[in-house]
Amino acid sequence: MWDYKIWTSFKRETPGIAKSLEQKLAESKFKDPSLHFKVDIGLPPPRISRSKQLEELLINLEDTKEEWLKTAGSYHIKQIADHGGIFEHLFGDAYFYPQTPLKIIYETEDEATKLPEITYESEEKTLWTLILTNPDGHFIEPNSEYIHWFVGNIPGNKVTKGEPLVEYLQPFPQKEQVIIGLFLYCTNRINTLILKSLKRRDCDMKEPIYEYDFPPPYIKPQSWFPLRQPFNLYMDKYRDPKQINKEFLLRKLKNVHPFKGSPPPLPYPNAQYFDGYVPTWLKLEIRKSRLKWGRINDIE
């Protein structure tokens, strides 16, 4: 006698009622707005006087850039950082408006193996911290990042006189990676952020190839009566691999003669007759050996 209530508790929901994969993914990525919201951790941005910008029509590009950095540049850089998910990857829900522009100069445009020259405006009696990080280039942990350069206690804008906590490490691209996103930010009481993308040719190095070292497979404890398990394969799981390799090696040496060549392979391996009674598992092993299937290839 079966219970209808128990049976209905194990019924699967119909496709019209069950959630789709998109709905389940949306629920897993959902963030409660009461807990996850943007927080401004920087100083208030400078006010923009649009009428002052339109007083002259003929402008110098260098002067325009300097004026842009002092006015709307902070807003625009912050928007670019939001679009690229930089604040989210580095600070979570926190953000700031960059206040002090950084200038990065390498010896050549295609050279990133040596330290760049960093310049910015600051007072002499202030201390700064400079960090060069790669939040998207970690090879093992996707939510971690690599620190390529870390200098602390920088007096004013004299980066070379600061205390290097992490020596400069040149960018190293993964295989088939075209662009590397590195983020260099210098902080004091005023936050600074600058974005720079490096191509593989800038690194002056061969692309490394990384192989994953898989852990050993899990083997559950041996049971007295393994149901529906191949006899020979199940027993080999719990044997010493050295002993198994020794048996295969002895089988190979059995047909090796110091003065005679190895016997020719069978022309029709599956057409060979088995003399007498041979268990099914042993027939399968013999067929694999004749057809050169499986681990027999490790010794032949």
N, C-alpha and C positions, 0 to 999 in steps of 0.2 A: 504494500500500500504506500504510495508516494504522497508527499505533502505538497499541495499546490502552492502554498506560501513560500516554501523553500525553493521550489522550482522557479517561481517568478522573481525571486531575489537574485538568481543567477542569470536571468535573461539579459541579453545584450539590448541596448537601446536601438531603436530603428534609425536609419540614416536621417530621417527628417527631424528626429529629436536629438540624436547624438551631436556633439560639437565637432566641427570640422577642424582640420589641421591648422588653418589660418586663425580660427578662433582660439584654439589652445595656445598657439604661439603668441597671439596678442595678449592673452591673460598672463602668460609667463613674463612678458616684457612690460606689463603695466606697472606704473609707478604712481603711488598715492600722492596727489598734488599737495595734500596737507603735510606730508613728510618730505617730499622731494620738490624743492623749489629753488630758484636761483637766488643767491645771496651776494651782494656787492661787497667785496673785501678791500676795495681800493679807495682812493680819494675821489671826491666828486670831479667829473670831467670839466674842462674849461668851457665857458659859454661861447657860442659862435655868434659873431656879428656879421650877418649876411650883407648888410648894407655897406660895410667897410670893404668887403671883398669885391664889390661891384663898382668901386669908385674909379678904377683904371681898367682900360681894355687891353693895352699893350703891357704884357707881363713877361718877366724872366722865369724860365722853367725852374732854375735852382732856387730862386726866391719863392716861387710858388710852392715848391716842395717843402721848404722850410716853414712857410706859413701854414701849409696843410698839416704838417706834423704838430704844429703848435695849436691848431684849432680842430678841424674835423678828422685829422689822422687817427686820434685816439678812438673815436667812434667807429671809423671804418675798419681799423685793425681788429677791434673787438668783434665786429660783425663777421669778419673773415674767420677769426678764431672760433666763433660760435658755429659758423657754417661747416668748418672742418672737424668739429667735435673736440677741439684741443682742450678747452677748459674742462669738459666732461672727463676726458681721459687723464688729465693731470690733477685736477682739483675736485672732481665730482660735481657737486652742485654750486661750488663757489666760482666767482669770476671777478675780473677787475678791468679797468680801462687803462691801457698802457700810457705812461706819462713821459718817460724819458726815451727817446729814440736811440737805438744802437746802430753802429756802423761796423760791418764785418768785411775785412779785406784779407784775401789770401794772396800769396806771392804771385800765383797765376790763376786763371779762371778754371783750369782743369786740375788743380792741385788741392787735395784735402788731407794729405798725409801729415802736414805740418801744422803747427799752431797758427790760427788766424790772428790778425790784428784787430782788437776790439777797442772802439772809441765811443765815448759818450760824454755828455756834459754833467758835471757834478761839482759840489763844493769839496775843498781839500780836506776838511776835517770830518768827512763822513766815511763810513765803512760800508762796503757793498759785498754781495755774494753773487757769483756767476755760475750758472748751471747749463750744461749742454746735454740734453737727454733725447732718447728715441723711444717713445711710448708704444710704437707699433712694431718694433723689430725683435722682440724677445722670441727665442726659438722654442722654448719649453712651456712657459706660463703666459697665456694670452693677455692676462690682466696685469702683467709686470712690464717694466721698462729697463733699458740699459742706460747707465750714466756714462757719457763719453768724456765729460770734463766737469770738474767741480773745483772752484776757487773761492775761498772765503777770506774775510778781513781785507778786502781790497781798499787801500786808501785812495779816496777820490776816484779818479778814472785811470789810475795806474794799475792795470791788470797784472803786469809782470811782477809787481811788488806784493801781490797777495799771497796767501797761503794755499798752495795746491793740495786739496784733500783727495782728489782723484785726478791722476795724470791724464793728459789728453790721449784719447783713443780714437783713431781715425774711423770713419764709417765703414762698415763691412756689409755689403748687400748679400741677400740670399740669392739662390739660383733663380734666374729669369726675372729678377726684380729690377725694374727700370728706374724707379724713383724712390729715394729714401727721405722720409720726413723727419728732420731734426728740429728741435725747438730749443732756442737759446734765450734764456731770460735772466735778467739781472735785477736783483731786488735790494732795496734798502727800506726807507719809509715810503718810497714811491716805487710802485711796481712797473716793470718793463717787460715787454714780450715782443719777440721778433721771430718771424717764420722764415725758414730757408730750406729749399729742396735741393738735394744733391743727386746727380745722375751717377750711374755706375762708373762712367769714365772719369769722374772726379776723384774716385778713390784710389786709382793707380794700383789696383791689385786684382788678382784672379778671383772669380766668384767661388766661394766655398760650397761644397756639397755635403749636406748633413744627413746622416743615417740614424734612424731611430733604433735604440737598443731595446728590443721588446723583452719584457720580463718573462721568466719561465712559465709555461702553461700550468694552470691549476689542475691537480690530479686528486680527486676525492679519495678518502680512505677505502682500502680494498674490502670487499664484501665476500661472504662465504658463498653465496649463490647469486652471481651477477646474471640477471635476466636479460635476454636479447643483446648479448655482448659477444663479439667474435672471440672465440677461445684464445687463439694465439695472440691477437693484438691486445686483448685485455691483460693477459699475463705479462706481455712485454712491457706494459706501462710500469710495472712494479719491479722489474728486473734491473740489474746493473747495466747501463749502456755499454760499459767496457766488455762485459761478458757476451752481450749480443754481437758486438763488433768482432769479438774473437771467434765466434761461431761462423760468421760470414767469411772471415779471413781464412779459417781452416777449410771451409768449403771451396774457396778459390784456390788455395794451395794444393788441394787434393787433385786438381787437374793440371798442375804445373809440373813439368819435367825439365831437369837441367839440360838435357840434350835433345829433347823432342819438343816440337811446337804444341800449342794448345789444340785440342780437338776442334774440328770445324763446327760452326753453329748448325743447329737443326734447320733443314730447309722449310719444314712445315711444323712449327712447334705445337700448335693446337691439335695436330693430327696424330700425335704420339699416343700409344696405348699405355694404360697403367696396368702393371702386372699385379694381380691379386687385389685384395681389399685395401683401399686407401681412403682415409677419412676426408670429408669434404674440405675442411680447413687446410689439410695438407695438400690436396689437389690444387687449391687456389694458390698456395705458396709456390708449388712447383710450376704452375702456369706463369705466374709472375716472373719466376726466375728464368724460364725459357724465353719469355717475351721481353725480358730486360725492363720490367716495370718495378717501380718502387725503390726501396732502399738497396736492392741488389746492385744498382748502378754506383753506389758509394765505394764498392770494392772492385768493380770490373771496369 
